[in-house]
């Protein structure tokens, strides 16, 4: 049930993905870069936590592998890059 065909994720990780995913969707929908940045930072924090928990042998990381880390890292880096990208300047307005 936890196998998503491309990664293994523990139940706690599914909750993290849903909550941060909804935060990222809200940030995009509202055009709020702060929400998008918060979601990206949350995913990056999840990546760090994944490595620490898996290294320590915590039961929270049981049933996961490096693919979970890769997912968190990719989502976090992408959302942070998106949030920090400046808005394009409209050339027709003279600026």
VEXGU-319822 format. One record per residue (C-alpha): chain; x, y, z; residue in one letter; residue number from 1. Coordinates in steps of 0.2 Angstrom, whole numbers, padded with zeros to 4 digits. Layout:
BEGIN
  kette     xx     yy     zz  rest   nr
      A      X      Y      Z     a  NUM
...
This chain:
BEGIN
  kette     xx     yy     zz  rest   nr
      A   0000   0000   0000     x    1
      A   0014   0012   0004     x    2
      A   0023   0008  -0013     x    3
      A   0020   0022  -0025     x    4
      A   0030   0012  -0039     x    5
      A   0044   0024  -0039     x    6
      A   0048   0026  -0021     x    7
      A   0045   0019  -0004     x    8
      A   0038   0031   0009     x    9
      A   0033   0028   0027     x   10
      A   0016   0033   0033     x   11
      A   0023   0049   0042     x   12
      A   0031   0054   0025     x   13
      A   0014   0053   0016     x   14
      A   0007   0065   0029     x   15
      A   0021   0077   0026     x   16
      A   0019   0076   0007     x   17
      A   0000   0080   0008     x   18
      A   0002   0095   0020     x   19
      A   0017   0103   0011     x   20
      A   0009   0099  -0006     x   21
      A  -0007   0108  -0001     x   22
      A   0004   0122   0005     x   23
      A   0013   0123  -0011     x   24
      A  -0003   0122  -0021     x   25
      A  -0011   0137  -0010     x   26
      A   0005   0147  -0013     x   27
      A   0004   0145  -0032     x   28
      A  -0015   0147  -0033     x   29
      A  -0014   0164  -0023     x   30
      A   0002   0169  -0031     x   31
      A   0010   0170  -0014     x   32
      A   0029   0168  -0015     x   33
      A   0030   0166   0004     x   34
      A   0019   0151   0005     x   35
      A   0028   0143  -0009     x   36
      A   0045   0147  -0001     x   37
      A   0038   0139   0016     x   38
      A   0033   0124   0007     x   39
      A   0050   0122  -0002     x   40
      A   0059   0125   0015     x   41
      A   0048   0112   0023     x   42
      A   0052   0099   0009     x   43
      A   0071   0103   0011     x   44
      A   0069   0101   0030     x   45
      A   0060   0084   0027     x   46
      A   0075   0079   0016     x   47
      A   0087   0083   0030     x   48
      A   0076   0074   0043     x   49
      A   0075   0059   0031     x   50
      A   0094   0057   0031     x   51
      A   0096   0059   0050     x   52
      A   0081   0047   0054     x   53
      A   0087   0034   0042     x   54
      A   0105   0035   0048     x   55
      A   0099   0034   0066     x   56
      A   0089   0019   0062     x   57
      A   0073   0027   0068     x   58
      A   0056   0018   0066     x   59
      A   0049   0034   0058     x   60
      A   0061   0030   0043     x   61
      A   0057   0012   0042     x   62
      A   0051   0007   0025     x   63
      A   0060   0021   0016     x   64
      A   0076   0022   0006     x   65
      A   0086   0035  -0004     x   66
      A   0072   0038  -0016     x   67
      A   0062   0047  -0003     x   68
      A   0076   0059   0001     x   69
      A   0078   0062  -0018     x   70
      A   0059   0066  -0019     x   71
      A   0060   0078  -0004     x   72
      A   0076   0086  -0011     x   73
      A   0069   0089  -0028     x   74
      A   0053   0096  -0022     x   75
      A   0061   0108  -0010     x   76
      A   0074   0114  -0022     x   77
      A   0061   0117  -0036     x   78
      A   0049   0126  -0025     x   79
      A   0063   0137  -0017     x   80
      A   0070   0141  -0034     x   81
      A   0052   0146  -0040     x   82
      A   0049   0157  -0025     x   83
      A   0065   0166  -0026     x   84
      A   0064   0169  -0045     x   85
      A   0060   0188  -0048     x   86
      A   0045   0193  -0058     x   87
      A   0048   0197  -0076     x   88
      A   0048   0216  -0080     x   89
      A   0035   0221  -0093     x   90
      A   0045   0229  -0107     x   91
      A   0030   0238  -0114     x   92
      A   0028   0249  -0098     x   93
      A   0046   0256  -0100     x   94
      A   0054   0247  -0086     x   95
